[in-house]
Every structure is written in structure tokens, then in C-alpha cells.
């Protein structure tokens, strides 16, 4: 079956090669670590999971074992950060990521002693090489990335797979249902699914996970939300280097998509500064054109003495500095929500204590957004209403404070999913180790 899947991948890649080759070169991702994507890399040391377990005494010897925590991209890595920190106190942890930005983020946040590896392409030989190198005793998928060859290879090695922070979006569910006949046996292999919401839990069951293995555990993003801003000095450096005036209001628009920079350029009130941070580097140049006269971060190198004064428009055309920009904001607008896309994560600016606005398209983060909106901690507005809402919110500090207090209250109320998922994974890891480890024979006492 895995050979059949490889053949299907080959045919699909051949037929779609003009599209994905154009996309690779357009985004610069042809420079990715192809060797690691084909499963090559350094072998990790063997764990003690095969050690014998004593049964002579009431207290059994436990072994650490190794959990592979897989997070696809930057968002999943951020959500899994605390889970990895908690797990590595009790077992060996390997953190994997698929995308370049996710891998870079994993390297940045992984605790000491946690190995970071690139998740392989779902080709039979790549997966086998990867598993031979990593040798996990348990795999935890963050949210979900169900690749057939990987799941089957783990099954052949008796490596259990669990899903934490489980989520199947509306679009993903529609696609999965088209191939349910093929995917159902794969979903049935999951040992447990800790879903973010009941809607997601029902979708996992519909895709073939036995009902008794699925429960609602909440979302780990509430736990990962950093409600204390620890980067104020770095934020002040960013403001100085760009030339942002700290005495005047600043709107920060994060993860913006096509057309949103132009929209915000028109909607921000006169005299108010605007900083836009496009989600994708490939859009930096187009975003600059939509904000005439803007100061670009890459034109103000880190360490420069003074920013360019006299501009109200700023472009953050770097990666990894959005949190610093959020820390400077009077009001935050979260992008990918005013066009045809499906929203971006609003958790970070809200947790940093910023009055935050999103557009009407937020389907990828619906549960988080609706909890915050219902509590008054987040505003959802249309393109037409955006100029008025921005002007009113910037002028009304008391309204901003009420939003912030409401949002922080929701975050505190919803926290706890990470600890629940950690306990489930530790229990499954110990079950797996005990099931696979040989048992020492009882010692024979002398005499009759």
C-alpha cells in the first residue's frame, strides 16, 4: 500500500509540477533543507525504553522513553511550546516541524536537551530513514497532519500515534470527506484524540477515530499566551530604529494579506501611525507599494542610530519581530480577515494587553475569536466600519482597557489544556513501554 501511495504522489507531483515549481521559486522555498526532507540527518541516541521493568517490588521501575511531538508550522510550534517544556521533565522529547518558519521557530523555543528535526516528505524511504534516525516510542501530532505512509510506518513498528490540540477546519473536513474511504483506516489508528472543541471532536469521529478515543481537551493556545510582555526594551529599540513616535497613537496590523495594507492605509485616521507586517515575505514589495512613503525595516538595519523621521507608515519586512511591534501598538488589527482568506491567530496581541480588531473572515480561528468576541475582549468589524471603529477606539482609552480586561479574563478561564494533554501522553508512553519491554523473571527463593 505504501508503494501505491508513493506512485500516487509521483503522478500528482508530475502533473502539478508547473504550479509547485513556480510556487517554490516565487517564495524562495527551493532553498529549503531538501536532505532533511528526504529523511537524512544525524541519528539520535537510543533511549532506555527497552530496559527491563522490575516486578519483584510494589514500586515498578519506570523508563523515560521518547516522544516525537510534531508541529507543522510556526503556529503549531508556538502552541506546543509549553507542552514540550512540561514533557521533557519526564521523558525525552523530539520536536519536528514541516515548514521553514516552523523549523526556525522550533529551534528558537526548544528547551535544552530537546532535539529539533525536520519532518520528512511522505515518501516511503524518507519516512523509514526518518524513523530509523529518531526512533520514537510515541508520536504526538499537534492539531493534525495525517500522512498515510508515516502513519502506516508507525503502525508497522508498533509506535502509537496520538493527536493533541486536535483540529479539523471546515475546508480540511470537506477535503478529507472526499477521500474518507482511503483515510478512515488511517484515522482509526490514532490511540487518542484530544480535540479543541466538540465540533472538531465530532469530525474526528466522522473520519474514523473510535468514539471512545476522542474527547474535548480545549486548546493549548490559551496556555501558550504570554500575558506579560517581556520584550519592552527590544520593542523600544524597534521604535527608535524605525522612527516611530512613541508619543503618538500607533496601529499595528499583523499577518496582513493582499489588499489589506492598502485598506489600512486609507482607514487609519489622520495623524495616527500605521505599521503593517505582511504574513508572507513574498508580499513585502507589494505591501510597500500599497503604503507610499513607508519606512521599511530592512532599510533601517538593526543597530542604526536613528530612524527616518517624518513618515507615518512603517513596513515590518522581517520575520520574528511581530511581537515587538505588537508591544508598541495602541490598537492591533489582525490580518487575513478582511479578504478571501480565513483569519490569523489573534491570541498574541490580545494576551499582550492590546485592544484588538479582526475582520469578518476568521474561520480558521473561530472558537478562539467567538469566545473573545462574546466576552467583549475582541472586536469584529467590516471593511466599511473599520475607519469609524479605529477612530473611536484610538480616542477612547477606557474602552481599550475594558477590552483588555475582558480578554485576559477569557484567557485565564480557558487555560489548562496543556497539562491535560501532557498527562495523557505520559500515560500512553508508559503503557507502550510496559507493553514492549521484556519482564525480568521473578527471583527463585531457596528451600522448600
C-alpha positions in Angstrom: 0.0 0.0 0.0 2.9 2.4 0.8 4.3 1.7 -2.7 0.9 2.6 -4.2 0.9 5.8 -2.2 4.4 6.7 -3.4 3.2 6.1 -7.0 0.2 8.4 -6.5 2.5 11.1 -5.0 4.8 10.8 -8.1 1.9 11.1 -10.6 0.4 14.1 -8.7 3.8 15.8 -8.4 4.4 15.3 -12.1 1.0 16.7 -13.2 1.2 19.7 -10.9 4.9 20.4 -11.3 4.5 23.7 -13.2 2.4 25.1 -10.3 4.6 23.9 -7.4 7.9 24.7 -9.1 6.6 28.2 -9.8 5.5 28.5 -6.1 8.9 27.2 -4.8 10.9 29.8 -6.7 8.4 32.6 -6.1 8.6 32.1 -2.3 12.2 31.2 -2.2 11.5 27.8 -0.7 13.6 25.9 -3.3 16.4 26.7 -0.8 14.9 24.6 1.9 16.8 21.7 3.5 16.0 19.0 0.9 18.3 16.5 2.5 16.3 16.5 5.7 13.0 16.4 3.9 14.2 13.1 2.3 14.8 11.7 5.8 18.6 12.1 6.0 20.3 13.5 9.1 22.0 12.7 12.4 20.9 9.5 14.2 19.5 10.2 17.7 20.9 8.1 20.6 18.8 5.1 21.6 16.5 5.6 24.6 16.2 3.3 27.6 12.7 2.4 26.7 13.8 -1.2 26.1 15.1 -1.6 29.6 13.6 -4.4 31.7 10.9 -3.5 34.2 11.2 -4.9 37.7 8.2 -6.6 39.0 9.5 -8.0 42.3 8.6 -5.0 44.3 5.5 -3.0 44.7 7.1 0.1 43.1 8.0 -0.6 39.5 10.9 1.0 37.7 9.7 3.4 35.0 11.6 4.4 31.9 11.8 7.7 30.2 11.1 6.8 26.6 11.0 9.2 23.7 8.0 11.2 22.4 8.1 12.8 19.0 6.0 16.0 19.1 5.2 17.1 15.5 4.1 20.6 14.8 3.6 21.6 11.2 4.3 25.3 11.2 5.0 28.3 13.4 1.5 28.4 14.9 1.6 24.8 16.0 5.1 25.1 17.3 4.0 28.1 19.5 1.0 26.2 20.7 3.2 23.1 21.6 6.0 25.1 23.3 4.7 24.6 26.9 3.7 21.0 26.2 7.3 20.3 25.2 8.7 22.1 28.2 6.5 20.0 30.6 7.1 16.7 28.8 10.9 17.0 28.8 10.8 16.9 32.6 9.7 13.3 32.5 10.8 11.9 29.1 12.9 12.5 26.1 11.3 14.8 23.6 12.0 15.4 19.9 10.3 18.3 18.3 9.7 18.2 14.5 8.3 20.8 12.1 7.4 20.9 8.4 7.7 24.4 7.2 10.9 26.6 7.2 9.3 29.1 9.5 8.1 26.4 11.8 11.5 24.7 11.9 13.2 28.0 12.7 10.7 28.7 15.5 11.2 25.2 16.9 15.0 25.8 17.0 14.4 29.1 18.8 12.0 27.8 21.5 13.1 24.2 22.2 14.4 23.8 25.7 17.9 22.5 26.3 18.1 18.7 25.7 15.2 18.7 23.2 16.2 17.7 19.7 14.7 19.6 16.7 14.3 17.7 13.4 12.7 18.4 10.1 9.6 16.3 9.3 10.1 14.3 6.1 8.2 14.2 2.9 5.7 11.4 3.0 7.7 9.1 0.7 8.3 5.5 1.9 12.1 5.7 2.0 12.1 9.2 3.5 9.8 8.1 6.3 11.8 4.9 7.0 15.0 6.9 7.2 13.4 9.4 9.5 12.0 6.8 11.9 15.3 4.9 11.9 17.1 8.1 13.0 14.6 9.3 15.5 13.3 6.0 17.0 10.3 7.5 18.9 8.3 5.3 21.3 5.2 7.6 20.8 4.2 10.2 18.2 2.1 13.2 19.2 0.6 15.2 16.3 -0.2 18.8 17.2 -3.6 19.7 15.6 -3.3 17.2 12.8 -1.1 16.2 9.9 -2.3 12.8 8.7 0.2 11.5 6.1 -0.5 7.9 5.0 3.0 6.5 4.7 4.0 7.9 8.0 1.0 6.6 9.9 1.4 3.1 8.3 5.1 3.0 9.0 4.5 3.9 12.7 1.9 1.1 12.8 4.3 -1.4 11.4 6.8 -0.5 14.2 4.0 -0.5 16.9 4.6 3.2 17.5 1.3 4.6 18.8 0.1 8.0 17.4 -2.0 10.5 19.4 -3.4 13.8 18.4 -3.3 16.8 20.8 -4.9 20.2 20.3 -6.8 18.3 17.6 -8.5 20.4 14.9 -10.0 19.8 11.5 -11.0 23.1 9.8 -14.1 23.5 7.7 -12.0 23.4 4.5 -9.9 20.5 5.7 -13.0 18.5 6.6 -14.5 19.0 3.2 -11.3 17.7 1.6 -11.0 14.7 4.0 -14.5 13.6 3.3 -13.8 13.3 -0.4 -11.2 10.6 0.5 -12.8 9.1 3.6 -12.7 5.6 2.1 -8.9 5.9 2.0 -8.3 7.9 5.2 -10.7 6.1 7.5 -8.4 3.2 8.3 -5.6 5.7 9.0 -7.7 7.8 11.4 -8.7 4.6 13.1 -5.1 4.0 14.1 -5.0 7.1 16.4 -4.8 5.9 20.1 -6.5 9.0 21.3 -7.5 12.5 20.1 -7.7 15.4 22.4 -9.8 17.9 20.3 -10.0 21.6 20.9 -13.9 21.7 20.6 -16.8 19.4 20.3 -17.2 20.3 16.6 -13.7 19.1 16.0 -14.2 16.0 18.1 -17.2 15.1 16.0 -15.2 15.5 12.8 -12.5 13.1 14.0 -15.2 10.5 14.8 -16.7 11.0 11.4 -13.3 10.4 9.8 -12.9 7.0 11.6 -11.5 7.5 15.1 -13.4 5.3 17.5 -15.7 7.5 19.7 -14.2 6.2 23.0 -10.8 7.5 21.9 -11.9 11.1 21.3 -12.6 13.8 23.9 -12.6 17.6 24.1 -9.5 18.8 25.8 -9.5 22.5 24.9 -6.9 24.5 23.0 -3.3 24.8 24.2 -3.0 28.2 22.7 -4.7 29.7 25.7 -1.8 28.3 27.9 0.9 29.5 25.4 -0.5 33.0 25.5 2.1 35.2 27.2 0.2 37.7 29.2 3.3 39.5 30.3 5.3 41.5 27.8 9.0 40.6 28.4 10.3 42.4 25.3 9.7 46.1 26.1 13.4 47.0 25.7 13.6 45.3 22.3 10.3 47.0 21.3 11.6 50.4 22.2 14.7 49.6 20.1 12.5 48.8 17.1 10.5 52.0 17.6 13.7 54.1 17.7 15.3 52.4 14.7 12.2 52.8 12.5 11.4 56.3 13.6 8.1 55.5 15.3 7.0 58.4 17.6 6.1 56.9 21.0 4.0 60.0 21.9 1.5 59.4 19.1 -1.0 56.6 18.5 0.2 53.6 16.5 -2.0 50.9 14.7 -0.1 47.7 14.2 -1.6 45.3 11.6 -0.1 41.8 11.9 -0.1 38.9 9.4 -1.6 41.1 6.6 -2.6 39.6 3.2 -3.1 41.0 -0.3 -5.1 44.3 -0.3 -5.1 44.8 3.5 -2.2 47.2 3.6 -4.0 49.5 1.1 -7.2 49.2 3.2 -5.5 50.1 6.4 -3.5 52.9 4.7 -6.9 54.5 3.8 -8.7 53.7 7.1 -6.2 54.8 9.7 -7.2 58.3 10.9 -5.0 61.3 10.1 -2.2 61.8 12.5 -2.1 58.1 13.5 0.9 56.0 12.7 0.5 52.6 10.9 2.8 49.6 10.9 2.0 46.6 8.7 3.6 43.2 9.0 2.7 41.0 6.0 2.4 37.3 6.8 4.5 36.2 3.8 7.9 37.5 2.8 6.9 37.2 -0.9 4.5 40.1 -0.3 6.9 42.6 1.2 7.5 44.6 -2.0 3.8 44.7 -2.9 2.9 45.8 0.6 5.4 48.7 0.4 3.8 49.9 -2.9 0.4 50.0 -1.1 1.8 52.3 1.6 3.5 55.1 -0.3 6.4 56.6 1.5 6.6 53.9 4.1 9.8 53.2 6.1 10.9 49.6 5.6 12.6 47.7 8.4 15.2 46.3 6.1 16.2 49.8 5.1 16.8 50.6 8.8 19.3 48.0 9.8 19.3 46.7 13.4 21.6 48.9 15.4 21.1 52.0 13.4 21.1 55.2 15.5 18.0 57.0 14.4 15.0 56.1 12.3 13.7 58.1 9.4 11.5 60.9 10.8 8.5 62.4 9.1 6.7 59.2 8.0 3.5 57.8 9.5 3.8 54.5 7.6 6.1 51.6 8.5 6.6 48.2 7.0 8.0 45.3 9.1 9.6 43.3 6.2 11.4 40.9 8.5 10.4 37.7 10.3 10.3 37.2 14.1 9.8 40.8 15.2 6.0 41.0 15.2 5.7 40.6 19.0 7.9 43.6 19.4 5.7 45.6 17.1 2.6 44.5 18.9 4.1 45.7 22.2 4.2 49.2 20.7 0.6 49.3 19.5 -2.2 51.5 20.7 -4.6 49.2 18.7 -3.9 46.0 16.8 -5.6 44.8 13.6 -5.1 41.1 12.8 -4.9 40.5 9.1 -6.0 37.8 6.6 -9.5 38.5 7.9 -10.8 41.3 5.5 -10.4 39.4 2.2 -11.0 35.9 1.0 -8.8 34.1 3.5 -9.7 32.6 6.8 -8.1 34.7 9.5 -4.9 34.7 11.6 -4.3 34.0 15.2 -5.4 36.9 17.4 -4.1 35.3 20.7 -0.7 37.0 20.9 -1.8 40.7 20.7 -4.8 40.0 23.0 -2.6 38.3 25.6 -0.1 41.2 25.4 -2.9 43.5 26.6 -3.7 45.2 23.3 -7.2 46.2 22.1 -7.6 44.1 19.0 -9.7 44.2 15.9 -10.4 41.5 13.3 -12.3 41.4 10.1 -15.3 39.1 9.3 -13.3 36.3 7.9 -11.8 34.3 10.8 -13.0 30.8 10.2 -9.6 29.2 11.0 -9.7 30.6 14.5 -13.5 30.7 15.0 -13.6 29.1 18.5 -10.9 31.5 19.9 -12.4 34.5 18.2 -16.0 33.8 19.3 -15.1 33.3 23.0 -13.2 36.7 23.0 -16.0 38.5 21.0 -18.7 37.2 23.3 -16.8 38.4 26.3 -16.1 41.9 24.8 -12.4 41.2 24.5 -12.2 41.4 20.7 -14.0 43.5 18.0 -15.1 42.0 14.7 -15.8 44.7 12.1 -16.5 45.0 8.4 -14.3 46.9 5.9 -16.8 49.7 5.8 -16.9 50.1 9.6 -13.2 49.9 10.1 -12.4 53.7 9.8 -15.0 54.6 12.3 -14.1 51.9 14.8 -10.4 52.7 14.6 -11.1 56.4 15.2 -13.4 55.7 18.2 -11.1 53.1 19.8 -8.0 55.2 19.5 -9.8 58.1 21.1 -11.3 56.1 24.0 -8.7 54.7 26.3 -11.3 53.5 28.7 -12.9 51.3 26.0 -9.5 49.8 25.2 -8.9 49.0 28.9 -12.3 47.3 29.2 -11.5 45.1 26.1 -8.1 44.2 27.6 -9.6 43.2 30.9 -12.2 41.1 29.3 -9.8 39.3 27.0 -7.3 38.5 29.8 -10.3 37.1 31.8 -11.1 34.7 29.0 -7.5 33.6 28.7 -7.3 32.8 32.4 -10.6 30.9 32.3 -9.7 28.7 29.3 -6.2 27.6 30.4 -5.3 24.1 31.3 -5.4 22.1 28.1 -1.6 21.7 28.0 -1.4 19.9 31.4 -4.3 17.6 30.4 -2.6 16.7 27.2 0.8 16.1 29.0 -0.8 13.6 31.4 -2.5 11.7 28.6 0.7 11.4 26.6 2.8 10.4 29.6 0.2 7.7 30.5 0.2 6.3 26.9 4.0 6.4 26.8 4.3 4.3 30.0 1.7 1.9 28.7 3.7 1.5 25.5 7.0 1.0 27.3 5.5 -1.6 29.7 3.9 -3.4 26.8 7.1 -3.7 24.8 9.7 -4.2 27.5 10.7 -7.7 28.5 9.9 -8.6 32.1 12.5 -9.9 34.5 11.6 -13.4 35.8 10.8 -13.5 39.5 13.8 -14.5 41.6 13.6 -18.0 43.0 13.9 -18.3 46.8 15.9 -21.2 48.1 14.5 -24.0 50.3 11.1 -25.8 50.4 
